[in-house]
Amino acid sequence: MITGMKGAFALLVLLVVCPAVFGQTDFYEEVRQFREELNREFQDPERSPLAEKERQRFTGHHFFPANIKYRVKARFTPLEHTPFETYPTTKQRRVYFRRYGYADFELEGHPYRLTLFQNKRLLHHPKYKDYLFLPFTDLTNGVESYGGGRYLDLKIPEGDSIIIDFNKAYNPFCAYNHAYSCPLVPVENHLPCEIRAGVRWDTASGTVLKLSEYGLSLTFPGQPVYAQDSLQMDGLSARVRRFRYAGRFEKDSVFVYQFEILDFDSTCPQLTPAAQNSCFQSYLSYLLDLSHARLVSMKRTSLYGHDTYEFETVAGKSHSRWRFILVGNRGFLLSTIELAGLPSAAGARFLDSIVLK
């Protein structure tokens, strides 16, 4: 079962089309009940996505202050005869959804549209036959909320309107446990505004990423988004594990920290330094082509006794610094991408934060 369908809990957070008159007392009571049930779920060993030690330490979620302006009445437009299609998740697994309808609404005077999805697997489940899935991203992601976006559970409306209460937005299970596979938020459901409602993510203390199987640790400034992918290009292929964190360190300056583990196949074996350099040059060409960037500088050095390549690229207004460590037929790629302004000291600290045995 995908993240977002959480047993009986899903029934409690289904949004319903409410009467026109909706008092402040009713609103705050609904939000309170949602929060209490979400916290109970995470404390329940049968339902919680948390590992045992983390569950025992869990004291409750962080939430944005309840705000009735984020409870909006949207115009609902159903889509007829749309096919079920496969949608990517944070792992190799695929799930089947179809676009069920559009929700058009205004927030602070600006119009927005979100796509509502129906899950094929749940169609014949009595409890979830009216269930709609609403994944979304907004400008708080990676700053005040989880970088991979958040989810809402909705119910198929009987009329031409639907209530969307962002105060009930919650995180995918994979935000807490990498064992889960979560549907990725489609680009069409990105909101170019801040939704300061629902579950909030405390990123102040940062995240120490420890991967014992690779013998490394790395410190992110906040909670990274995890994904798996595969790299295919002429003469080179690899399995890619990607950790990505987006944030903001000044008002108009956005940055992205990214860490990738590339497990190359036999096309990039542990051979001579010349052979390794050839593999890196192929990968560098791929990166430059993918990001439409130009190479500004590059040097070859050594880190923890392994060949390391440090280089800088520019693409439009974005400036990126990269560090690629080649260990046998495995590559570790760190990058800090500043979408505005000059390279920051924070970006340099991230590149230096890896500890590799």
N, C-alpha and C positions, 0 to 999 in steps of 0.2 A: 504494500500500500504506500502511495507516495506521501511525502511530507506535505502537511496541510490537511490530510484526512487523518484525524487522530481519534478514531473510535467514537465513543459516545460524546466526547468533548466537542466534536464538530457540530453536533446538533445544538449545543448550547450557544454557539457563536454564529449560527446562521442568522443573517440579517433578514428582517421581514419588512414588508411595506407597511409603514405605520400610518395611523390617522394623521390628518393635517395638523391637528393640535398635539403638540408634543412638548410637555413641560420640562423645565430645567430639572425638576426632581426626578422625573422618569429617566431622563438622559443620564444623570449621574449614577442612578441606581443600576442601569444597564451596564455602564462602564465598570462600576464596582464589581458586579457579578462576573463580568468577563475576566477581569484581572484576578479575582479570587480563584476562579476555576482554572485559569491558565497556570497559576502558581501551584494549585493542588495537583494538577497533572504532572508538573515537573518534579514534584516531591513523591509521586506514586511510582514505586519500582516497576509496576506493570505497564505504565504508560510513558514514563519519562525517557527522553532521548539521551539524558545525561549518563555518563559512566558512573559507576557506583560511588567512587570517591567524590566526584563533582556533585552528585546528587545529595550526598550527605552534607556538603558544604553550602548547598543552595539555600538562600534565604528569601528569594523572591526576585522578580524581574524589575528592571528599571523601566519606568514609563514616562512619556511626556505628560505634562499636565492635561487633564481632560478639558477639551475645548469643543463646544458645540458647533463652532463654525466648520469643523472638519466632519460634521455629520451632514451630508449633502443629499438632496433629492435630485436624482438624475433622470433624464429621459431615456427610456429603454427602447432600443430598436432591435428586434429579433432578426437573425439571419437564417434564411430557410435553405435547407438541403446542403449545408456546408459539410464537406467530407471530414472524417477523422484523419488526422495526420500525425506523424511521429514528431515529438518535440524533444530537444536535447535536455539532458540532466547534468548534474555535476559529476556524474560518472559515465561509463560506457552505456549504461542502461537507457532505453528510450521508453517514453510513455505516449499514449494516444489521447489527443484532445481534438476537439473541434471548436471553431469560433461560433459561439452560440448567439452573441449579440453585442451591441455597443451600448455604452453608458455615457451620455453627454451631460455635462454639468458645468456650473460656474463656481469658481472659488476666488474670492476677493476681486470680482469683476472680470476675471479672465476665463475664457471657455476652454474646456478640456474634454478629451474623449479617451475612454479606456475600453479594451476588448475583454469580454467575459467568455470564459471557456467552460466546456463540459467534458468531463472525464469519461471515456468509453468504458473503462473497467467498472465504474460505479453505476452505470445506467440501470442494471437489473438488480441493484441492491435496494431493498425497500426503504432503508433509512436515508439513502442519499439520492433517490431518483430525481429530486428537485434541486440538487446541489449544483452550484456554479462556483468556479474557481477564478479568483482575481489576483494575479501576481502583478506587482508594480515596483518601479524604482522612482526615486525623486532626488532632489538636491541635498537631502540630509545623509544619503548613503555614504558610508565611509567616513563620515564626520560625526554625526550624532546617532545614526542608526546603522544597522548591519549593511555592509558594503554590497552584498548580493541582492538587495531588495527585500521586500516583505510581501506577505500574503494576506488575503481576506477571503472568508467563506461567505457566500451569498446563497440566496434561494431564488429560484425562478419566480418572477413576479406574475401576478394575475392580470395586471393592467399594463399601461405604457410608461410606468415610472418605477424606479427602484431606489431604495435608500442605501447609500454607501457611507458607512461610519468608519472613518480612518482611525478612530480611537480604538478600534478592535483589530488593528493591523498587528500581525505577529511575525516572528522570524521563522524561516525554514529550519527543519531539524538539523540540517547539515551545518548550520551556524554553530551548533553545539557539539556535534559529533560527526566526524568525517566518514563514519560507517554508513551514513544515510545517503540516499540518492535523491536529489531535489530538482524539480523542474526549474530551468533557467527562465528568468523574466524576459519575454520578447521585447525587442526594441520598440515596438509600437506602444508598449505600456510604460514608457518612460515619461514622467511628469516633470517638465522644466520649472518646477517650483519646489519649495520646501513643504513637506507634509510633517509638521511637528506634532504628531499624534501617534498613539499606539505604543508598541514596545520600543524602548530606547536602548541604544548600545553604549555601554561605558567603555570608551576607548582611551581613557586618560592614562591608564597604567601600561598600555602597550601589550604586545603578545610575544612571548618567546616560543618560537617554533622549533620543536625538537624532533628530529627524525632519526631514531636510533639505527634503522636499517642502512642509513647513508652515513652515519657517524658525524652528524652536524647539528648545529643549533644556529638560529638566526632570530634577531629581534626586530619585529615590526612595531611601528608606532601605534597601531590599532589592530583590530581583528581583520585578517585577510580573508578574501573570498577564495575558495578552493575549486579547481576544475581539473579534469583530465582531458587530454587531446592526443592526437597523433600528428606527426610531422612527416610529410611526403614531398620530396623534391628530387630532382635529377641526381641519381647516385647517392642519395642520403635519405634515411628514414629513422624515426625515433619515436619512442613513447614519451609523452610530455606530461609532467605533473606541474601545475601552475598555481602559485599563490599570489594574489593581487590585492593591493590596498590602495584606495583612492582617498584623498583628504584635501585639506586646505590649511595653509599656514599663514596666509595673509588674506585680506578681503577679496582681492581679485586674482589671487595666485593659487592655482590648482596643481596638485602633484600626484603622481602615481608611483608607488613602489611595487616592483614585481620581482618574483623569484621563481625560476624554473629549474626543474630537474629533467634532463634529457638522457634517456637510456637509448643510446644509438645501437643499431644492429651491427652486423659484421662488416658493414660498409665503412665503419670508422673504428677499426680495431686498435688495440694498444700496441702500436708499432714504434717506429722511430719518431723523433721530434718532427722530422720533415713530413711524415705521414699525418701526424696529429695536426700540424699546421695546415695541411691541405684540407683536412676535415673542417677546421675552424674557418678557413677562407670560404668554403662552400656555404657554411652556415651564416657567415657574415653577409654574403651576397644575398642570401634568402631574407635576412632581417631587413636589409636596406631596401630591397624590392618590396617587401611586405608593408613597411612603414613609409614608403616614398621619401626616405630620408637620404641625406648626403653625409659622408664620413668627414668629420672635422679633424680628428687626431686619433692615433692608435699607438700603443706600445706593448711590447711583450715583456713579461716579467715572471716572477715566481711567487706563489703563495702556498705556504705549508708544503713546500717542496714539489708543487705541481705547476705545470705550465699555465700561465694566466695571461689573458689578453684584456687590456683596459682601453676603451675607446669612447669617443663622444660623437654624437650625431645631431643633426638639426633637421627639422621638418616643419616648415612654416614658422610659427611662433614657439613651437615646442623645442626644448633643449633636453637631450637625454645623455646620461652617463651610464656606461655598461661595464660589467666585469664578468668575464667568462673564464671559468676554471675547468680545465680538461683533465679528468682523472681516468685513464684507460679509455674505455669506450662509453664513458659517462661524462656529461657536461653539467656544470652548475652555472646558471646565468642569473646575475643580479642586475637590475636596472632601476634607475630613478629618473622619472620623466617629469619635467616641469613644463606645464602647458602655458605658463606666463612668467616673465621675468627671467633673471639669471639663476644659475645653479645655486642651491642653498647649502648651508652647512649641515642641515638636517639630512639632505640627500647623501652627502659624503659620509655621515655617520652610519647611515643604513648600509652603504656599500662595505663599510669596514666592520659591520656587526656579525658577519658570518664566522663561525668557529667550526673548522673542518679538521677532523682527525687524519 
